């Protein structure tokens, strides 16, 4: 009899096995895979067997499509994905080939998204942290590019409460957006900063988190989106904790944001007004009034930290204003239930070296001294001496460089030319660094 016709699935697997070598073969394979995606979905029950035949990094491109089809099937089945499939995705993401990933960024990003969703559903987000961090590197055309996998990796770190794992991602100097090469979109950039801010909040790095939320707020835009509103809420709370006040929006903030963000987060504006009024009763009332909103937004933990920051700031102010003050008066001014709680808070701050004070228990008084003892320690002296040596060395280097340049005729003549070209230097003004604005 005649030869048995080749099954469509077998034909696809053979194409993957034969065409995963040269660049031209891979381009042809990509066209085939994109046009035959429904074949994988029709023969989805054969896919576990197919994945045994293929392996990364060699068959990365084929596996992107095979694993995507399996993920789609599992998502529709509404059954929790087998641990085996999660493990398979994990292994794939950790060993995939960068050049082949670059051929199919949208499909690769889709697989990453499904992997994170399954890991979260299975209550194992920790399994996704390392593979998605690797996926972000694979999708990057260069080390400064944003990708769709960056926010996914950061989200995995947050869900796993593994905040330190976010630091290497946040240390990357991300400034470039290239949708054609990485499949990235504006939302990915905003979410990278937003989730980065949340990860830093987990590490209690409020000032750094505030900076990232501010990058979301100041991104060029014609509309106010929900990511910006959520970033504004957290930015406000971080500002109260780190700076004791909410600064005005930077001058380069889009008008639609500076005009409307506050109205979309009235509870937070009210809390900020209560904080800056320096009235503990007002602050407590604001927290109580808007507790439902803060809980719904998932910001109640941060709001409690704002209340603690208010108390600490109140004690610091008292220590700068009074030499002695009764514990009862301090309790009343800082919002403690009684003198015992005020005493405990003062002793804790003394222990941390934040204020210099001692308690006179007989008279029920706190005695503050302006000259904090912290500077008497030998450690501080060593640190200051070291810093001083560094400053002197740097100063000498700059002096030597100045002398060298002053004697360089070419440099002097170029500098003179530059100073004559009025307005040639573009001053960034309030923008901080050019990188902050080069993201879109």
Secondary structure, 3 states (H helix, E strand, C coil): CCCCCCCHHHHHHHHHHHCCCCHHHHHHHHHHHHHCHHHHHHCHHHHHHHHHHCCCCCCHHHHHHHHHHHHHHHHHHCCCCCHHHHHHHHHHHHHCCHHHHCCCHHHHHHHHHHHHHHHHHCCCCHHHHHHHHHHHHHHCCCCCECCHHHHHHHHHHHHCCCHHHHHHHHCCCCCECCHHHHCCCHHHHHHHHHHHHHHHHHCCCHHHHHHHHHHHHCCCCCCCCHHHHHHHHHHHHHHHHHHCCCCCCCCCCCHHHHHHCCHHHHHHHHHHHHHHCCCHHHHHHHHHHCHHHHHHCCCHHHHHHHHHHHHHHHHHHHHHHCCEEEHHHHHHHHCCCCHHHHHHHHHHHHHCCCCCEEEECCCCEEEECCCCHHHHCHHHHHHHHHHHHHHHHHHHHHHHHHHHHHCCHHHHHHHHHHHHCCCCCCCCHHHCCHHHHCCC
